[in-house]
């Protein structure tokens, strides 16, 4: 999870059967697609996984399943905090850690209410670190229930403990990311950017990689970008990929994750579009937009000679 190699960390989907149960064969196939695409790690039990709609038992079962499929090929991080008293959050962090993850992720917006101060938040983080022994911890600035973005100085103070090794940044602010990177330089720590609009500039600034929903459409394209973002001989191609991702932001976020599951169907994955979360209507108009995205991506992939496995 460190800065040594740029990489893509997918925010994993949870496939469901039509009756709403987790579809474990589809989860196996999806995990294999992420790996075959060249992902450097996996983020299981995240917002894209519909983590708030899963029970604790399902969260653990899904994490355990992914770890079994991966079989040590790449590191895995997974969320372990769900808005309970710190002692209860610490207990679940220990349970998630026991499954064999590289780090357990803390949701910043679940450690303090929106109206509570940074001081209150910081105290709870340090309390959480104290109650979780030596377990490696990461942060995710999840937009649900609200987005709590860490200030660079806050993140630096947590990383300096030696316990925080991962951060998924959703600040959408390149200058703030640069400051975070500057203040955490030299530590065994990786910052992964979720905002695809400035992906190339973020990688050039020193981010460890990307962790974005676009990888739930075409993970191999995000891996390609991480591999070639600074290749002068491919400067025009890199720019075309960056622009393609920017141009299709709205399509990929609309009625997500239904749209990404439909896109994966188009790729050949046996996955339903069932979601437990209310995300809006998957209208014929939305379907046409996703099908156009699939056509445009197929052409781009062909131009770049990117291999896909499904």
C-alpha positions in Angstrom: 0.0 0.0 0.0 3.1 2.3 0.0 4.2 4.8 -2.6 6.8 2.6 -4.3 4.5 1.7 -7.3 1.5 3.4 -8.6 -1.5 1.2 -8.5 -5.3 0.8 -8.8 -7.3 -0.2 -5.8 -10.9 -1.1 -6.9 -13.8 -0.2 -4.6 -15.5 -3.6 -4.9 -19.1 -4.1 -5.8 -21.3 -6.7 -4.1 -23.2 -8.9 -6.6 -26.6 -9.9 -5.4 -29.0 -12.6 -6.5 -32.5 -11.6 -7.6 -33.8 -12.5 -4.1 -31.3 -10.0 -2.6 -28.8 -12.5 -1.2 -25.1 -12.1 -1.9 -24.1 -13.9 -5.1 -20.8 -15.5 -4.2 -20.1 -17.2 -7.5 -20.4 -13.7 -9.2 -18.3 -12.2 -6.4 -15.6 -14.8 -7.2 -15.7 -13.9 -10.9 -15.7 -10.2 -10.2 -12.7 -10.5 -7.9 -10.8 -12.4 -10.6 -11.6 -9.7 -13.1 -10.1 -7.1 -10.8 -7.0 -9.2 -10.4 -6.6 -10.1 -14.1 -6.9 -6.4 -14.9 -3.7 -5.8 -12.9 -5.2 -4.2 -9.7 -2.6 -3.6 -7.0 -5.0 -4.3 -4.2 -8.7 -4.5 -3.4 -11.0 -2.4 -1.2 -13.7 -4.7 0.1 -16.7 -3.7 2.1 -16.8 -0.1 1.0 -19.6 2.2 -0.2 -19.7 0.6 -3.7 -20.1 -2.7 -1.9 -23.3 -1.3 -0.4 -21.7 -1.8 3.0 -24.4 0.0 4.9 -27.0 -2.4 3.5 -25.1 -5.5 4.7 -25.3 -7.1 8.1 -22.1 -7.5 10.2 -22.2 -11.2 9.3 -22.5 -10.5 5.6 -19.7 -8.0 5.8 -17.4 -10.6 7.3 -18.5 -13.3 5.0 -17.9 -11.2 1.9 -14.5 -10.1 3.1 -13.5 -13.7 3.9 -14.7 -14.8 0.5 -12.6 -12.1 -1.3 -9.5 -13.0 0.8 -9.9 -16.7 -0.1 -10.3 -15.9 -3.9 -7.3 -13.5 -3.9 -5.1 -16.1 -2.0 -2.4 -13.6 -1.2 -2.0 -12.2 -4.7 -2.6 -8.6 -3.6 -3.3 -6.8 -0.3 -6.9 -6.2 0.7 -8.3 -3.4 2.9 -11.9 -3.4 4.2 -14.1 -1.1 6.3 -14.4 -1.8 10.0 -16.3 1.2 11.5 -20.0 1.6 11.4 -21.0 4.5 13.7 -21.1 2.8 17.1 -19.3 3.8 20.3 -15.5 3.7 19.8 -15.2 0.5 21.9 -17.7 -1.3 19.6 -16.0 0.0 16.5 -12.7 -1.2 17.9 -14.2 -4.7 18.4 -15.4 -4.9 14.8 -12.0 -3.6 13.5 -10.4 -6.5 15.3 -12.8 -9.0 13.8 -12.2 -7.6 10.3 -8.4 -7.7 10.9 -8.6 -11.3 12.0 -9.8 -12.2 8.5 -6.3 -11.3 7.1 -6.7 -7.8 5.6 -3.7 -5.5 5.1 -5.5 -2.7 6.9 -8.9 -1.9 8.3 -10.5 1.2 7.1 -12.2 3.8 9.3 -14.9 5.9 7.8 -14.2 9.5 8.8 -17.9 10.6 8.9 -18.7 7.8 11.4 -16.1 8.9 14.0 -17.8 12.3 14.7 -21.0 14.0 13.9 -21.1 16.7 11.3 -21.4 19.4 13.9 -18.6 18.1 16.1 -15.1 19.7 16.0 -11.9 18.4 14.6 -10.6 18.2 18.2 -13.4 15.7 19.0 -12.7 13.8 15.9 -9.0 13.6 16.6 -9.5 12.4 20.1 -11.7 9.6 18.9 -9.2 8.6 16.3 -6.4 8.4 18.9 -8.8 6.5 21.2 -9.6 4.1 18.4 -5.9 3.5 17.6 -5.3 2.9 21.3 -8.0 0.3 21.5 -7.0 -1.6 18.4 -3.4 -2.6 19.3 -1.1 -2.7 16.4 -3.7 -3.2 13.6 -2.8 -1.1 10.6 -5.5 1.4 9.9 -6.7 3.5 6.9 -9.1 6.3 6.3 -11.9 6.7 3.8 -13.5 10.1 3.4 -16.8 8.5 2.5 -19.6 10.8 1.4 -22.2 8.9 3.5 -23.7 9.8 5.9 -21.8 13.1 5.2 -18.3 13.8 3.9 -15.7 14.6 6.5 -12.5 15.5 4.7 -9.3 15.3 6.8 -7.1 18.4 6.9 -3.5 17.7 5.8 -2.2 18.4 9.3 -4.8 16.0 10.8 -3.8 13.2 8.4 -0.1 13.8 9.1 -0.6 13.5 12.8 -2.3 10.2 12.4 0.3 8.8 9.9 3.1 9.9 12.3 1.9 7.3 14.8 3.1 4.6 12.4 -0.4 2.9 12.5 -2.1 4.6 9.5 -0.9 3.2 6.2 -3.7 4.0 3.8 -5.9 6.9 2.9 -8.7 7.1 0.2 -9.0 10.8 -0.5 -12.2 12.3 -1.7 -11.3 16.0 -1.2 -11.5 16.7 -4.9 -8.8 19.2 -4.2 -5.4 18.7 -5.9 -3.6 21.3 -3.8 -4.9 19.7 -0.6 -3.7 16.3 -1.8 -0.3 17.8 -2.6 -0.1 19.1 1.0 -1.2 15.8 2.4 1.6 14.0 0.4 4.2 16.6 1.5 3.3 16.2 5.2 3.3 12.3 5.1 6.4 11.9 3.0 8.8 9.3 4.3 6.2 7.1 6.1 5.0 3.7 5.1 1.8 5.1 3.8 -0.2 5.4 0.6 -2.7 8.0 -0.5 -5.2 6.8 -3.2 -7.2 9.4 -5.0 -10.9 8.8 -5.7 -11.4 11.8 -8.1 -10.8 10.7 -11.6 -11.0 14.3 -13.0 -7.4 15.1 -11.9 -6.1 11.5 -11.9 -3.0 12.2 -14.0 -2.0 15.3 -12.1 -2.6 13.5 -8.8 -0.4 10.6 -9.8 2.3 13.0 -11.0 2.1 14.8 -7.6 2.9 11.6 -5.8 -0.3 9.8 -5.0 0.2 6.1 -4.6 -2.6 5.4 -7.1 -6.3 5.6 -7.8 -9.3 4.2 -6.0 -12.3 5.2 -8.1 -15.7 3.8 -9.2 -14.6 3.9 -12.8 -12.7 0.7 -12.1 -16.1 -1.0 -11.7 -16.6 -0.5 -15.5 -13.1 -0.9 -16.9 -10.4 -1.7 -14.3 -7.8 -2.4 -17.0 -8.1 1.2 -18.2 -7.5 2.6 -14.8 -4.5 0.2 -14.4 -3.2 1.4 -17.8 -3.5 5.0 -16.6 -1.5 4.2 -13.5 1.1 2.5 -15.6 1.5 5.1 -18.3 0.5 8.5 -16.7 4.1 9.8 -16.9 5.1 8.1 -20.2 6.1 10.9 -22.5 5.8 8.7 -25.6 2.2 8.1 -24.7 1.4 11.7 -23.7 -1.5 12.1 -26.3 -3.0 8.7 -25.4 -2.9 9.5 -21.6 -4.6 12.8 -22.3 -7.3 11.0 -24.4 -7.9 8.5 -21.6 -8.1 11.3 -19.0 -10.6 13.2 -21.2 -12.7 10.1 -21.8 -13.0 9.6 -18.1 -14.0 13.2 -17.5 -16.5 13.2 -20.3 -18.3 10.2 -18.9 -18.4 11.2 -15.3 -22.1 11.8 -15.1 -23.0 8.6 -16.9 -20.9 6.5 -14.5 -22.3 8.2 -11.4 -26.0 8.2 -12.4 -28.0 5.4 -10.7 -24.7 3.8 -9.5 -24.0 0.9 -8.8 -26.9 -0.4 -11.0 -25.2 1.1 -14.1 -21.8 -0.5 -13.4 -23.4 -3.9 -12.9 -25.2 -3.5 -16.2 -22.0 -2.5 -17.9 -20.3 -5.6 -16.4 -23.2 -7.6 -17.9 -22.3 -6.1 -21.3 -18.8 -7.3 -20.7 -20.0 -10.8 -20.1 -20.1 -11.1 -16.3 -23.0 -13.1 -15.0 -24.1 -10.4 -12.5 -27.6 -9.1 -11.8 -28.3 -5.3 -11.5 -30.0 -5.9 -8.2 -29.0 -3.4 -5.5 -30.2 -3.0 -1.9 -29.7 0.7 -1.9 -32.2 3.1 -3.4 -30.3 4.9 -6.1 -33.0 5.9 -8.6 -34.6 4.4 -11.7 -32.7 2.6 -14.3 -34.6 4.1 -17.2 -34.4 3.4 -20.9 -32.5 6.7 -21.3 -29.9 5.6 -18.7 -29.6 2.2 -20.4 -28.8 3.9 -23.8 -26.2 6.1 -22.1 -24.5 3.0 -20.6 -24.6 1.2 -23.9 -23.0 4.2 -25.6 -20.3 4.2 -22.9 -19.7 0.5 -23.6 -19.3 1.2 -27.4 -17.0 4.2 -26.8 -14.9 2.2 -24.3 -14.6 -0.7 -26.7 -13.2 1.6 -29.4 -10.8 3.3 -26.9 -9.6 -0.1 -25.6 -9.0 -1.2 -29.2 -7.0 1.9 -30.0 -4.8 1.4 -26.9 -4.5 -2.3 -27.5 -5.6 -3.1 -23.9 -6.3 -6.7 -23.2 -9.5 -7.7 -21.4 -10.4 -11.0 -19.9 -14.1 -10.8 -20.1 
